[in-house]
């Protein structure tokens, strides 16, 4: 029986997008694969790209720098990536749709590109992620900031890392929020602007880490996160 998505994506609305490996299998198995996944989501958030990421990465460094500069200056975005986290067998994105079908196209481009890379490395064929990703529309500022925290706490919730070391988990936007990452992917001001403080970064850090143990219990906040 065919499965249809219940969520209809609208421009300028924000959604929590989640998917995991088929049969809950590992999808990002080492640092190299996690790094490639971050490159992939960074590249495919833009529309009308000049070619596939795999081809782009074969170009000389000087040419790649020039192309990336042009893309980030002149190209429309499919989505704003507000928060993200890559986990061993799943991913979470907090996305704002910028153009019609932007979230669906971005997510398809990300998963298809990364699947081709992963399958080539592991000499496998077939899908890597479940067929239809889950998505929940963000309906309030409270839900918005709580979902961002939930996404960033995933490595802690899964006992992969202790709360005080969360900013060292480089395959998440949390280090970007803390100005500790070389990446500039996340539209972090969308969250930080909701915090009425001159030092919004530190206040957000407290907001996240003060709930680290609580997040490991999740039951009381699941209704804000995923259906």
N, C-alpha and C positions, 0 to 999 in steps of 0.2 A: 504494500500500500504506500502511495506517495505521501511524503510529509511536507507540510507547508508551514512557512513562518507566520506567526501571529503578529509580529511587530512590523509595522510599516514605518520605514525611515523617512524623516522629513528634514529638509535643509535647516541648518542652524539649531537643530535639536541635538541633545547629548545622550549617548547610549553607552552602557556597559556591555562590552562584547567579550565573549569567552568561548574557547574551544579547546579540545583535548585530543590526544592521540587515539587512533582507532584501538579498540580493546584496551584503552588506558595505557598504551605502550609508551615508552620513553620517546620523546621527539627531539629534545635538545640534550645530548648525552655528554658533552664536554665543552670546554671553554671555546674551542674553535667554532663549534656549531652555534653556541649562544652568540658569539660575536657576529657570525654570518646572519643570524636571525635579526639582530639589531640593525645591521647594515640593510637588510631587506625591508624592514618596516620603515626605516628612514627614507629609503629610495622610493618606495611605492606609495608613499602618502601623497605624492604629486601626480597630476593628470598629464596626459599627452606626452609621456616620456619619450626620449629619442630611441630607446631600445631596451632590451632585457638587461637586468642587473648582471647576469652571468657574462654577457658580452662587454658591458661597461667595465667590469673588473679586469678585463684583459688589456685595456687601453693603458698607454704610458701614464705615469702619475701626473705629469704636468697637464695632460689632456683631461684626465679625470677631474682635477681640481677646477679647471676652466668650465667643464660641463656642469659640475655641481654648483658652482657660483651662479651660472646662468639659470639653472633649474630653480634655485632658492630665491633668485631675484625676479625672474620673469614668468615662472610657471604657476598655474593655479593649483591649489591643493584639492585633493579629493576629500581629505579629512584633516582636522586638527587633532593631533594625539595629545591628550591632556595628561594622562597617566598610562603607564604600561608596566607589565611584569612578565618575564618569561620564566617558566618553571620547568622542571625536568620532563613533565608529560602534558603540559597545558600552558595556555597564555591568557592574560587578561589585558584588555585595552579599554580605556575610557575615551570615547571618540565624539567629536562634533562634526556632523556632516556638513560639508561646504558646497557640494554640487549634487545634482540629482544622481541617485544610486551610488554616491561616493563611498559609503560604508561597505556596501556589498562588493563593489569593484576593488576597493583597497584590500579587504579581507581575502578575496579570491586571489588577487595578485600576490599577496604575502604568502598565503598557504601554498599556492601552486609553485611559486618560485622556490620557496624553501623546500618543498617536497621533492622537486627535481634535484636540488643540491643534495639533500639527505639520501635519496635513493641512489644517486650516483656514487656517493661515498660508501654506502653500505651494500651495494650490488643487490638492491631489491626493486620490486615493481609494485605499483598499486598505490592507493591513497594512504596518506600518513595521518591525516586528521579526520575526525568525524565529519560526515557530509554537510550537515547544517549547523552552523555556529549558533550559539545562544545569544540573545540580546535583550536588554531591559532598558526601557526609556527612563531617563532621569527626570523626575517630576518636581523636585524641590531643591533648594540650596542645601538643606540638611542631608538629603540623600546624596547629593553631589559630593560633598566633602567626606561623608562617611564611606562612600564607595571608593574614593581616592585613597583613603586610609586603608581600607580593606585590601585593595590591590597592592599597595606598598608593603603591607604586613605579610603577604603570602609566604615569603621565605622564613619569617619568624613563626607563623602559624604552622608551617610544615616542619618545624624544628631543623631547618637547614642552617640557620644562623641565629645567633643570640641578638636580642634587640639592640644592644649597644654597638653592634657591628653592622647594623642594617645598611648604613651608607656605603659599606664596602661591597655590597652586592650590585655589580655593575650592569646587570641585565634587567634593570628596573629603572624607572624614572626618578625614584627617590633620591639617588645621588645627584641628579640634575637639580632637584628642588633644594638640595643642600649646597649647591655650587661646588660639588666635588667630583664632577664627571666631565670628560672631554666632549661628551655628546651634547647636542643642542636640539633635541627632538621634541621634548614635551613643552606644551604651552602652559607652563606652570603658573603664570599669572592668573589664569582662569580660576585656579584654586586659591592662590595666595592673596588675591585681591578681596576675597571674602573674609579675610582675617583682619579685624580692625586693630592693627598694631603697626607701629613704625618698624618693628622687627618681626615681620610676618614669617620669615623663614624659621626663626627660632621658636615662635609660637606654634607653627605647624609641626615642627619636630617634637615638641612636647605633646601636642595633640595626638600624634601617631604613637610615640613610644609609651606614653602613659597608659595606653590601652593595649599594649602588646600581649600581656597575659590574658586579658579579657578576650582578645581576638582569637586566642587559641581555643576558646570555647564556642565562639561563633553563633550559637543557637539564638541568642537574643538580637542579633543584627542581620540574620539571613533574609528577613523580609525586606530589608533595604537594598539587598545586593542582587540576588538572582531568584527568579520564580522557581 
